[in-house]
Amino acid sequence: MTDPGKLNRRLVLEAPVESADGAGGVTQSFETAATLWAQVLPVSARASLDADHAGAAISHRIVIRHRGGLTTRHRLREGERVYRIVSLREQDDTRRFIEIAAQERVD
């Protein structure tokens, strides 16, 4: 079980919003859904190359208090840092916390 005192980072939970792009498709953006306390632990890092652009992908383990409706379509933000949610799991049988596997892209 996680010690609630270790939730020491303030993250913004962002939900996806789709709007028509005028050409028959949609444009996806994100809007703030909540601000919450979290524990953020880096797990690993690797070099990556996306569209001929060198950078790094950093994996994190993020723990938050349990909340309903959270999916891998959401993302977390801390200032300019964006954490893409890869997977979610309840941390224990009490359903008090959710453990999130997240990935951050660094250019």
C-alpha positions in Angstrom: 0.0 0.0 0.0 1.2 3.5 -0.8 1.8 6.0 1.9 -0.4 9.1 1.1 2.4 11.3 2.2 4.4 10.2 -0.8 1.9 11.8 -3.2 4.0 15.0 -3.3 3.8 16.1 -7.0 0.9 18.2 -8.3 -0.3 16.9 -11.8 -3.0 18.0 -14.1 -5.2 15.3 -15.5 -6.2 16.1 -19.1 -9.1 14.5 -21.0 -9.2 14.1 -24.8 -11.6 16.4 -26.7 -12.4 15.8 -30.4 -13.7 18.5 -32.7 -14.6 18.6 -36.4 -11.7 19.8 -38.6 -14.0 21.0 -41.4 -12.8 18.4 -43.9 -14.7 15.4 -42.6 -12.2 14.4 -39.9 -11.6 15.3 -36.3 -8.9 17.2 -34.4 -7.9 16.0 -31.0 -6.9 18.3 -28.2 -6.9 18.0 -24.4 -8.7 19.9 -21.7 -8.1 20.0 -17.9 -10.3 17.4 -16.1 -8.7 17.6 -12.6 -5.7 18.6 -10.6 -4.4 15.8 -8.3 -1.5 14.7 -6.1 0.7 12.0 -7.3 3.9 10.1 -6.7 6.1 10.1 -9.8 9.0 7.6 -10.1 11.2 7.3 -13.2 11.6 3.6 -14.2 13.7 3.6 -17.3 14.9 5.6 -20.3 15.8 4.8 -23.9 16.9 6.7 -26.9 14.3 7.0 -29.6 14.0 8.3 -33.2 10.6 9.6 -34.3 10.2 11.0 -37.8 14.0 11.6 -38.0 13.9 13.5 -34.7 16.2 12.1 -32.0 15.1 12.2 -28.4 14.4 9.9 -25.5 11.4 8.1 -24.0 11.3 8.0 -20.3 9.1 5.4 -18.5 7.5 6.4 -15.2 5.5 4.8 -12.5 2.8 7.2 -11.2 0.6 6.6 -8.2 -2.6 8.6 -7.6 -5.6 8.2 -5.4 -8.3 6.0 -7.0 -10.7 7.8 -9.4 -13.3 6.4 -11.7 -13.4 7.0 -15.5 -9.6 7.2 -16.0 -8.4 5.6 -19.2 -5.3 5.3 -21.4 -6.8 8.1 -23.6 -6.2 10.6 -20.7 -2.8 12.1 -20.1 -1.1 13.8 -17.1 0.8 17.1 -17.3 3.3 18.7 -14.9 4.2 22.1 -16.3 5.7 21.4 -19.7 6.2 17.7 -19.0 3.5 15.5 -20.5 3.0 11.9 -19.3 1.1 9.6 -21.8 -0.7 6.9 -19.9 0.3 3.4 -21.2 -1.5 1.2 -18.6 -3.5 1.4 -15.4 -4.0 -1.0 -12.5 -5.4 -0.9 -9.0 -2.6 -1.1 -6.6 -4.3 -3.3 -4.0 -7.6 -4.8 -3.0 -8.7 -1.7 -1.1 -9.0 0.3 -4.3 -7.4 3.3 -2.7 -4.7 3.9 -5.3 -4.1 3.5 -9.0 -0.7 2.7 -10.4 -0.1 4.2 -13.8 2.6 3.2 -16.3 3.3 6.3 -18.2 5.8 7.5 -20.9 7.3 10.9 -21.3 8.9 12.0 -24.6 12.0 14.2 -24.2 13.5 16.0 -27.3 
